């Protein structure tokens, strides 16, 4: 990723030495005769610019090496240093008029900051230039109001291209409006192997974990396609634009697996928690590094999603993983199923956001009361809720989610995750009642987005 320098207004600090004016106070001064003017002392100054004369106020760097010559103009003797950041931020005077600044490659991809300080023989003339290395706009945690689950990367060839993502990004009426502001990319299995336990398939390994992320970032589909689709809509929709957020799932290091692979020459044994934690950290590093290699203009990586839908793990295990994800300035999200062990303890595990699955749509024997019960539990545990669609089941069971959520005020106060994107697409082009349901959904989501993006004081609530 090409490092970017953000240069703003000039920083110039000057000290004006004032000379006193008036009578000398001597008794024999001649009345009416003007006092001789005292010489005005020159102001001390120091300015810092690039070679082409652009003023330098601060540096915002991506995780790459950087070097530049700074032109210093001053009428007093000056020195330059990097203070506590000297281990990675190297700066030195190269002549009486220039200094060189160099930033080492941040191999750990940690957010770090320092300050270039110019001092002079006049203590009041001092210039400080903040330097910060971070992910810029393409990576960073952010709230998401409407998160669409994108099941991508399966062996059946399903892949989301630009045209398909356009159906999710905005409504299709004469005046299109933004819909989902978040997209969760996840895959249960690929190449005959599973990314989570309980799927009756062999466990995926290190190579499989890397391959699915590579698939998501291939130029012809998935995440790059989402970036292009959103970009193509920006001119049509107008107004203030907010990058759409991407969340990528993290495979489960399946307990007991011993053929996953090595980290730093050590074979991982998932019978013990330290190795499972190490694999999770490796995966987070890999996701961040690969995502950062793309200069996305319309999306940003905002978080990691824990794939298993139950709390079959100890809190200290999840907390360590969560803390590592947070160190990369990312959120950690989870969507447990109805009645899942530990679902109400999601905050104790270190998750930032959790959504509760009602699991009402998929069984004709589950009464409508399930939706009310799920909402009550979610609100009690401060969780968001999942909207579950499946056009293979009775249309009325799908509509019931929106009816109940609307009745209980969930649409006004809760974050939502949406399962069943293919059904959403199907209803878009469906018969009269299905098309009407799509239009109802699109209007609801668009209105949620408008309230969400304009509520600046509390951006995570409507």
C-alpha positions as a printed NumPy array, in Angstrom:
array([[  0.   ,   0.   ,   0.   ],
       [  1.51 ,   3.292,  -1.02 ],
       [  2.143,   5.489,   2.029],
       [  0.227,   8.739,   2.019],
       [  1.386,  11.986,   3.519],
       [ -1.238,  14.343,   4.741],
       [  0.144,  17.841,   4.725],
       [ -1.968,  20.673,   6.099],
       [ -1.47 ,  24.267,   6.981],
       [  1.917,  25.715,   7.873],
       [  3.155,  25.508,  11.419],
       [  5.288,  28.418,  12.4  ],
       [  6.034,  29.456,  15.905],
       [  7.555,  32.879,  16.478],
       [  8.548,  34.861,  19.494],
       [  8.263,  38.613,  19.288],
       [ 10.583,  40.412,  21.643],
       [  8.888,  43.669,  22.562],
       [ 10.935,  46.769,  23.319],
       [  9.612,  49.273,  25.793],
       [  8.969,  52.84 ,  24.702],
       [  8.686,  56.037,  26.734],
       [ 10.73 ,  58.594,  28.753],
       [ 14.002,  57.647,  30.313],
       [ 12.901,  59.012,  33.659],
       [ 15.895,  61.347,  33.934],
       [ 15.055,  64.708,  35.515],
       [ 17.187,  66.743,  33.068],
       [ 15.484,  65.473,  29.899],
       [ 14.525,  68.301,  27.594],
       [ 10.756,  68.826,  27.389],
       [  9.274,  68.597,  23.926],
       [ 12.304,  66.875,  22.425],
       [ 11.406,  63.404,  21.047],
       [ 13.221,  60.403,  22.462],
       [ 15.519,  58.665,  19.994],
       [ 13.934,  55.538,  18.479],
       [ 15.273,  52.258,  19.804],
       [ 16.067,  49.564,  17.276],
       [ 13.351,  46.865,  16.884],
       [ 14.806,  43.439,  17.469],
       [ 14.179,  40.823,  14.755],
       [ 11.558,  38.136,  15.489],
       [ 12.952,  34.665,  15.978],
       [ 11.307,  32.044,  13.773],
       [ 11.526,  28.493,  12.463],
       [  9.5  ,  26.948,   9.625],
       [  9.502,  23.424,   8.197],
       [  8.526,  22.599,   4.6  ],
       [  9.123,  19.946,   1.986],
       [ 11.592,  20.616,  -0.813],
       [  8.841,  21.983,  -3.028],
       [  7.856,  24.465,  -0.357],
       [  4.736,  22.73 ,   0.992],
       [  4.349,  23.35 ,   4.742],
       [  4.497,  20.298,   7.006],
       [  2.177,  19.914,   9.972],
       [  1.838,  16.158,  10.479],
       [  2.422,  12.753,   8.92 ],
       [ -0.211,  10.011,   8.641],
       [  1.514,   6.869,   7.413],
       [  0.429,   3.387,   6.431],
       [  2.589,   0.439,   7.445],
       [  5.436,   1.082,   5.049],
       [  8.897,   2.589,   5.008],
       [  9.064,   6.313,   4.417],
       [ 11.776,   8.926,   3.968],
       [ 11.783,  12.635,   3.188],
       [ 14.051,  15.66 ,   3.314],
       [ 12.676,  18.605,   5.254],
       [ 13.726,  22.175,   4.56 ],
       [ 14.21 ,  24.19 ,   7.723],
       [ 14.341,  27.978,   7.768],
       [ 15.284,  29.753,  10.968],
       [ 17.279,  32.728,  12.161],
       [ 18.435,  30.912,  15.29 ],
       [ 20.386,  27.739,  15.843],
       [ 18.153,  24.65 ,  15.905],
       [ 18.225,  20.925,  16.699],
       [ 15.841,  18.084,  15.818],
       [ 14.932,  14.836,  17.571],
       [ 12.288,  12.065,  17.64 ],
       [ 12.06 ,  11.671,  21.395],
       [ 10.646,   8.36 ,  22.639],
       [  9.919,   7.208,  19.086],
       [ 13.597,   7.246,  18.068],
       [ 13.655,   3.439,  17.773],
       [ 11.568,   3.555,  14.585],
       [ 11.296,   7.254,  13.701],
       [ 14.743,   8.431,  12.617],
       [ 15.335,  12.12 ,  12.126],
       [ 18.554,  14.111,  11.983],
       [ 19.892,  17.41 ,  10.754],
       [ 21.86 ,  17.013,   7.546],
       [ 22.956,  20.604,   7.114],
       [ 22.274,  24.055,   8.492],
       [ 19.08 ,  24.163,   6.418],
       [ 17.75 ,  20.602,   6.011],
       [ 16.799,  17.567,   8.05 ],
       [ 15.908,  14.017,   7.023],
       [ 13.093,  11.929,   8.462],
       [ 12.829,   8.165,   7.968],
       [ 10.26 ,   5.68 ,   9.27 ],
       [ 11.075,   1.982,   9.508],
       [  8.738,  -0.672,   8.15 ],
       [  6.179,  -1.554,  10.802],
       [  6.347,  -5.335,  10.476],
       [  4.081,  -5.851,  13.481],
       [  1.414,  -3.636,  11.904],
       [  0.725,  -1.983,  15.232],
       [ -0.68 ,   1.513,  15.437],
       [  2.131,   3.703,  16.761],
       [  2.797,   7.396,  17.086],
       [  5.658,   9.79 ,  17.755],
       [  6.681,  13.413,  17.348],
       [  9.429,  15.183,  15.414],
       [ 10.559,  18.079,  17.589],
       [ 12.555,  21.117,  16.438],
       [ 14.048,  23.16 ,  19.271],
       [ 16.091,  26.35 ,  19.098],
       [ 18.31 ,  28.464,  21.306],
       [ 15.197,  30.532,  21.917],
       [ 13.013,  28.268,  24.133],
       [  9.869,  29.945,  22.866],
       [ 10.518,  28.972,  19.253],
       [  9.621,  25.288,  18.935],
       [  7.961,  23.191,  16.22 ],
       [  6.372,  19.787,  16.826],
       [  5.26 ,  17.527,  13.952],
       [  3.083,  14.55 ,  15.002],
       [  3.76 ,  11.276,  13.194],
       [  1.284,   8.378,  13.282],
       [  1.286,   5.019,  11.562],
       [ -2.12 ,   3.401,  11.189],
       [ -4.416,   1.714,   8.71 ],
       [ -5.81 ,   4.913,   7.302],
       [ -9.409,   4.71 ,   6.109],
       [ -9.31 ,   1.145,   4.784],
       [ -9.016,  -0.632,   8.148],
       [-10.527,   0.39 ,  11.455],
       [-13.328,  -0.505,  13.85 ],
       [-16.698,   1.11 ,  13.253],
       [-20.335,   0.577,  14.247],
       [-22.613,  -1.201,  11.783],
       [-26.381,  -0.798,  11.79 ],
       [-27.457,  -3.31 ,   9.14 ],
       [-25.085,  -6.24 ,   8.586],
       [-25.781,  -8.529,   5.626],
       [-24.308, -12.04 ,   5.766],
       [-22.53 , -12.92 ,   2.514],
       [-21.999, -16.68 ,   2.163],
       [-19.242, -16.724,  -0.412],
       [-16.463, -19.061,  -1.52 ],
       [-18.274, -22.389,  -1.636],
       [-17.357, -25.187,  -4.032],
       [-20.617, -24.779,  -5.939],
       [-19.175, -21.7  ,  -7.623],
       [-21.318, -19.129,  -5.86 ],
       [-19.416, -15.88 ,  -5.964],
       [-20.613, -12.331,  -5.614],
       [-19.719, -10.054,  -8.509],
       [-20.273,  -6.311,  -9.035],
       [-23.765,  -6.75 , -10.472],
       [-24.922,  -8.928,  -7.612],
       [-23.561,  -6.626,  -4.924],
       [-25.371,  -3.684,  -6.472],
       [-28.636,  -5.401,  -5.44 ],
       [-27.53 ,  -5.305,  -1.795],
       [-25.882,  -1.923,  -1.72 ],
       [-28.868,   0.202,  -2.754],
       [-32.565,   0.066,  -3.537],
       [-33.605,  -0.234,  -7.186],
       [-36.196,   2.526,  -7.417],
       [-35.938,   5.71 ,  -9.459],
       [-34.119,   7.444,  -6.606],
       [-31.871,   4.698,  -5.17 ],
       [-31.015,   4.832,  -1.475],
       [-28.275,   3.139,   0.515],
       [-29.189,  -0.162,   2.158],
       [-26.822,  -2.347,   4.18 ],
       [-23.82 ,  -0.572,   5.663],
       [-22.015,  -3.796,   6.636],
       [-21.164,  -7.08 ,   4.895],
       [-20.039, -10.218,   6.706],
       [-18.067, -12.645,   4.546],
       [-18.222, -16.23 ,   5.796],
       [-17.851, -19.774,   4.492],
       [-18.751, -22.944,   6.382],
       [-16.776, -25.364,   4.215],
       [-14.631, -25.412,   1.108],
       [-12.639, -28.111,  -0.679],
       [-14.319, -30.81 ,   1.371],
       [-13.086, -29.34 ,   4.652],
       [-14.933, -27.465,   7.37 ],
       [-14.111, -24.158,   9.005],
       [-16.001, -25.117,  12.155],
       [-16.684, -28.255,  14.157],
       [-19.872, -30.29 ,  13.898],
       [-20.124, -30.256,  10.099],
       [-19.062, -33.896,   9.554],
       [-16.112, -32.879,   7.417],
       [-12.355, -32.954,   8.017],
       [-11.036, -29.833,   9.736],
       [ -9.497, -27.148,   7.536],
       [ -5.799, -26.374,   7.928],
       [ -3.539, -23.345,   7.761],
       [ -3.401, -23.455,   3.959],
       [ -7.204, -23.558,   3.781],
       [ -7.499, -20.554,   6.111],
       [ -5.212, -18.518,   3.905],
       [ -6.884, -19.701,   0.706],
       [-10.359, -18.501,   1.712],
       [ -9.064, -15.011,   2.493],
       [ -7.242, -14.961,  -0.842],
       [-10.53 , -15.913,  -2.514],
       [-12.379, -13.052,  -0.813],
       [ -9.749, -10.62 ,  -2.103],
       [ -9.517, -11.833,  -5.707],
       [-10.155,  -8.94 ,  -8.053],
       [-13.048, -10.41 , -10.036],
       [-15.477, -10.959,  -7.168],
       [-16.192, -10.786,  -3.419],
       [-14.643,  -7.862,  -1.541],
       [-13.136,  -6.025,  -4.561],
       [-16.484,  -6.423,  -6.348],
       [-18.268,  -4.879,  -3.375],
       [-15.883,  -1.925,  -3.461],
       [-16.576,  -1.347,  -7.162],
       [-20.336,  -1.783,  -6.832],
       [-20.541,   0.756,  -4.021],
       [-18.294,   3.155,  -5.927],
       [-20.532,   2.975,  -8.988],
       [-23.532,   3.987,  -6.882],
       [-21.982,   6.972,  -5.141],
       [-22.664,   9.438,  -7.946],
       [-26.249,   8.224,  -8.315],
       [-27.134,   8.554,  -4.637],
       [-25.205,  11.694,  -3.734],
       [-24.999,  13.267,  -0.298],
       [-22.461,  12.493,   2.396],
       [-20.911,   9.085,   1.798],
       [-19.876,   6.653,   4.52 ],
       [-17.665,   3.725,   3.629],
       [-19.435,   0.37 ,   3.766],
       [-17.963,  -1.929,   6.407],
       [-16.518,  -5.397,   5.827],
       [-16.364,  -8.121,   8.495],
       [-14.464, -11.349,   7.793],
       [-15.139, -14.592,   9.652],
       [-12.449, -16.401,  11.617],
       [-12.362, -20.196,  11.286],
       [-12.513, -22.283,  14.439],
       [ -9.273, -23.948,  15.518],
       [-11.02 , -27.265,  16.045],
       [-10.266, -28.954,  19.328],
       [ -7.912, -31.914,  19.063],
       [ -6.668, -31.148,  15.541],
       [ -2.95 , -31.817,  15.123],
       [ -2.475, -31.454,  11.349],
       [ -3.317, -27.755,  11.034],
       [  0.235, -26.608,  10.349],
       [  3.114, -24.69 ,  11.889],
       [  3.67 , -21.209,  13.264],
       [  7.296, -20.091,  13.557],
       [  8.432, -23.687,  13.068],
       [  6.206, -25.122,  15.806],
       [  3.476, -27.604,  14.87 ],
       [  0.147, -26.534,  16.317],
       [ -1.732, -28.933,  18.583],
       [ -5.306, -27.775,  19.112],
       [ -5.659, -30.006,  22.151],
       [ -4.295, -27.048,  24.102],
       [ -5.546, -23.478,  24.254],
       [ -2.227, -21.646,  23.703],
       [ -1.894, -23.181,  20.237],
       [ -5.524, -22.437,  19.378],
       [ -5.015, -18.83 ,  20.458],
       [ -1.783, -18.62 ,  18.438],
       [ -3.619, -19.785,  15.312],
       [ -6.325, -17.159,  15.808],
       [ -3.713, -14.421,  16.148],
       [ -1.908, -15.648,  13.046],
       [ -5.184, -15.503,  11.121],
       [ -5.942, -11.935,  12.236],
       [ -2.46 , -10.818,  11.173],
       [ -2.893, -12.513,   7.816],
       [ -6.3  , -10.913,   7.175],
       [ -5.07 ,  -7.439,   8.061],
       [ -1.909,  -7.749,   5.981],
       [ -3.707,  -8.997,   2.875],
       [ -6.532,  -6.452,   3.156],
       [ -4.052,  -3.599,   3.608],
       [ -2.437,  -4.448,   0.282],
       [ -5.565,  -3.163,  -1.511],
       [ -6.325,   0.511,  -1.937],
       [-10.091,   0.251,  -1.47 ],
       [-11.919,   3.538,  -1.942],
       [-15.448,   2.706,  -0.778],
       [-15.14 ,   0.061,   1.938],
       [-13.146,  -0.638,   5.079],
       [-12.333,  -3.702,   7.14 ],
       [-14.126,  -3.104,  10.437],
       [-14.095,  -6.408,  12.279],
       [-13.65 , -10.136,  12.707],
       [-16.511, -12.601,  13.199],
       [-16.294, -15.719,  15.387],
       [-17.786, -18.544,  13.333],
       [-19.11 , -21.072,  15.926],
       [-22.629, -20.118,  16.994],
       [-22.402, -21.441,  20.547],
       [-20.363, -20.541,  23.604],
       [-18.478, -23.809,  23.813],
       [-15.264, -22.111,  24.882],
       [-13.832, -20.702,  28.081],
       [-13.998, -16.956,  28.595],
       [-10.229, -16.513,  29.003],
       [ -9.681, -18.125,  25.6  ],
       [-12.009, -15.703,  23.861],
       [-10.792, -12.724,  25.842],
       [ -7.224, -13.212,  24.677],
       [ -8.344, -13.456,  21.073],
       [-10.593, -10.415,  21.491],
       [ -7.8  ,  -8.34 ,  23.005],
       [ -5.572,  -9.169,  20.05 ],
       [ -8.271,  -8.201,  17.562],
       [ -8.758,  -4.923,  19.419],
       [ -5.007,  -4.239,  19.216],
       [ -5.483,  -4.144,  15.428],
       [ -8.251,  -1.548,  15.828],
       [-10.942,  -4.036,  14.808],
       [-14.248,  -5.123,  16.352],
       [-15.151,  -8.682,  17.322],
       [-18.66 ,  -9.944,  16.473],
       [-20.745, -13.058,  17.198],
       [-24.173, -14.449,  16.206],
       [-25.229, -17.269,  18.588],
       [-28.272, -19.43 ,  17.855],
       [-31.408, -19.436,  20.001],
       [-30.658, -20.884,  23.439],
       [-26.939, -21.277,  22.705],
       [-24.758, -21.837,  25.753],
       [-23.266, -18.572,  26.953],
       [-25.149, -16.307,  24.562],
       [-26.045, -13.811,  27.306],
       [-22.398, -13.703,  28.451],
       [-21.117, -12.389,  25.136],
       [-19.555,  -9.305,  26.694],
       [-17.571, -11.454,  29.148],
       [-16.004, -13.261,  26.198],
       [-14.742,  -9.955,  24.799],
       [-17.148,  -9.497,  21.896],
       [-18.057,  -5.951,  20.918],
       [-21.321,  -6.847,  19.184],
       [-23.592,  -9.884,  19.334],
       [-26.818, -10.702,  17.489],
       [-29.354, -13.288,  18.66 ],
       [-30.892, -15.819,  16.258],
       [-34.615, -16.503,  16.783],
       [-34.481, -19.595,  14.467],
       [-38.2  , -19.266,  13.86 ],
       [-38.3  , -19.415,  10.062],
       [-36.851, -22.886,   9.591],
       [-39.417, -25.042,  11.371],
       [-43.177, -25.069,  10.965],
       [-43.569, -26.444,  14.485],
       [-42.05 , -23.411,  16.214],
       [-44.807, -20.985,  17.28 ],
       [-44.741, -17.265,  16.54 ],
       [-44.161, -16.687,  20.246],
       [-40.511, -17.633,  19.605],
       [-39.956, -14.255,  17.957],
       [-41.289, -12.41 ,  21.013],
       [-39.178, -14.552,  23.351],
       [-36.038, -14.002,  21.281],
       [-36.572, -10.252,  21.282],
       [-37.079, -10.195,  25.052],
       [-33.885, -12.207,  25.645],
       [-31.87 , -10.088,  23.239],
       [-32.98 ,  -6.817,  24.794],
       [-32.293,  -8.175,  28.28 ],
       [-28.737,  -9.142,  27.26 ],
       [-28.139,  -5.917,  25.278],
       [-27.832,  -7.897,  22.037],
       [-28.852,  -7.103,  18.516],
       [-31.044,  -9.513,  16.561],
       [-30.783, -11.528,  13.386],
       [-33.378, -11.277,  10.616],
       [-33.696, -14.726,   9.042],
       [-35.045, -15.197,   5.529],
       [-35.538, -18.395,   3.572],
       [-37.808, -18.442,   0.54 ],
       [-37.991, -22.246,   0.774],
       [-40.292, -21.825,   3.756],
       [-43.732, -20.265,   4.002],
       [-43.657, -16.639,   2.927],
       [-45.621, -15.64 ,   6.024],
       [-42.907, -16.984,   8.333],
       [-40.405, -14.646,   6.677],
       [-42.693, -11.637,   6.918],
       [-43.343, -12.389,  10.61 ],
       [-39.828, -11.229,  11.575],
       [-40.425,  -7.733,  10.271],
       [-43.965,  -7.61 ,  11.66 ],
       [-42.839,  -8.524,  15.185],
       [-39.681,  -6.411,  15.122],
       [-41.755,  -3.452,  14.   ],
       [-44.383,  -4.094,  16.685],
       [-41.795,  -4.284,  19.483],
       [-39.758,  -1.287,  18.314],
       [-36.722,  -3.443,  17.447],
       [-36.387,  -1.632,  14.121],
       [-35.965,   1.626,  16.01 ],
       [-33.414,   0.604,  18.624],
       [-31.436,  -2.529,  17.711],
       [-28.537,  -3.45 ,  15.454],
       [-29.576,  -6.121,  12.961],
       [-27.821,  -8.899,  11.063],
       [-29.562, -10.325,   7.984],
       [-29.403, -13.994,   7.006],
       [-30.779, -15.141,   3.654],
       [-29.464, -12.741,   1.074],
       [-30.472, -14.999,  -1.814],
       [-34.085, -14.765,  -0.664],
       [-33.737, -10.991,  -0.527],
       [-32.637, -11.093,  -4.173],
       [-35.459, -13.48 ,  -5.065],
       [-38.183, -11.283,  -3.589],
       [-36.75 ,  -8.276,  -5.397],
       [-37.846,  -9.836,  -8.687],
       [-40.727, -11.85 ,  -7.285],
       [-44.487, -11.797,  -7.743],
       [-46.652,  -8.962,  -6.453],
       [-46.643,  -9.751,  -2.717],
       [-42.954, -10.71 ,  -2.739],
       [-41.955,  -7.554,  -4.57 ],
       [-44.033,  -5.537,  -2.121],
       [-42.189,  -7.179,   0.776],
       [-38.848,  -6.306,  -0.816],
       [-39.935,  -2.674,  -1.174],
       [-41.044,  -2.638,   2.453],
       [-37.673,  -4.004,   3.569],
       [-35.713,  -1.591,   1.405],
       [-37.629,   1.369,   2.791],
       [-37.093,   0.209,   6.395],
       [-33.363,  -0.322,   5.92 ],
       [-32.898,   2.954,   4.036],
       [-34.658,   4.874,   6.812],
       [-32.568,   3.113,   9.466],
       [-29.446,   4.132,   7.587],
       [-30.509,   7.774,   7.336],
       [-31.127,   7.987,  11.081],
       [-27.928,   6.127,  11.844],
       [-25.617,   8.289,   9.736],
       [-27.128,  11.603,  10.84 ],
       [-27.089,  10.84 ,  14.562],
       [-23.565,  12.055,  15.218],
       [-23.768,  12.308,  18.996],
       [-24.558,   8.631,  19.469],
       [-23.513,   6.95 ,  16.226],
       [-24.244,   3.427,  17.434],
       [-27.921,   4.071,  18.19 ],
       [-30.862,   5.313,  16.203]])
